[in-house]
Amino acid sequence: TAIGFENRFRWEYGAFFQEASLMESFMMSEEQMEALPHQYEKEFAGVYFAVPIVSREQFVVKANVRTGMSNGENFVITPSVLADFQPMKHISIGMGVGSRAFRPTLQASVALSF
């Protein structure tokens, strides 16, 4: 979950909170998660910013950086590249790729603007 603000130059700032999915939690035992706290992010919360790389009227590609605390004890910085498409005036959908714990990740988004 994230909440943010986008200025008129399409720079975006905000805060986020994420938890591991139930499927990820079932795949690892509590002992495994505690043994590898720097590699497994059960919770990740912090701030983010995104800067446009390519910007068109209905389409934008942004470089995104999220930084915060993982599992309440590790400071983490995660980069990603996000693409958003705005099919209607107040709704946009997006996809992205990034890195988390040195593994590739996929991201999806739906954004409402007011």
N, C-alpha and C positions, 0 to 999 in steps of 0.2 A: 504494500500500500504506500502511495506517495501523494503528497500534496505540494504543489509548486505554483510559481508565478512566471509567466513569460512576458518579457518586455517587448516594445515595438520593434526591436532589432532581432527578435526571436531567441535571445539569450534566456535560458531558463534556470531558475533557482528554486530549491525546495528541500523538504525533509522526507525521509522514508523510514519504513519499518518492514522487515520481512522475516518470516519464519520458514523453516524447512517444511516441505510438504509431508503429509502423513505417510506417503509411500517411502520417502527418504528415511523417515524416522523408523519405519518398520524394517528397513533393509540393514540397519546398523544397531547393534546392541548398545546399551548405555555405557558399558565398559569400553567399547570401541570408540564411541563418541568422546569419552573423557580422555582416552589415550591419545587422541589426535585432535585436540582443540584448535590447533592452528590450521588444520586441513578441512575440518568440518564446521560449517556455519549453521548452527541450529537457529540462532537469532542474529540479525544484522540490522542495526539502526544507525542513522546519521543524517548527513546532508549531502546534497548533490548539486551539480551545475552542468549545463549542456550548452554547447556553442555550435551554431550552424556552420556546416562545411559547404553544403549546397542548399540553396533556398529558392523555391519557386512559389507561386501563389497557393497551390494546393498540396505541395510536396516539399518536405525538408529532410535533410540528413544532418544529424548532429553528432559531435563527439561529446560523450557523457563521462563524467567522473563522479563516482560515489565514494564517500569517505565516512567512516564511523567505527563503532565498536562491534566486534563479532563475539558472540557468546559472553558479552559483558566483561571481556578481559583482553582482547586483542584489537589493536588499531589496524584497520584495513583500508586500502585504497583500491578501488576496482574501476578499470576503464571499460568503455563499450562504445559501439557505434549504433545509433538508432535512426530509423527512417519512419517518418509519419506521413500519412496521406489523409487529407481532409475532404471526404466526399460531400459533406454538408457543412453549412456555415459554423455550427457550434459543436460538431463532433469530428474527432479524428481517430484513426486507428494506426497502430504502429507495430513494428517488429525491430528486433535488434540482436546483435551478437556481442558478447563480452567475455570477460575472464573472471572466474571466481575460484579461489584456492588453486590457481594454476591450471584450471580446467575450463574448456569453452562452455559458455552458457547461451541459451536463447531466451529472449525476452519478448513479451507481447504486451500491448497496452491499448486501452480505450480512454480517450480524454474528452472531457466536456469543458467547453469554454463559455464564459459569461461576459 
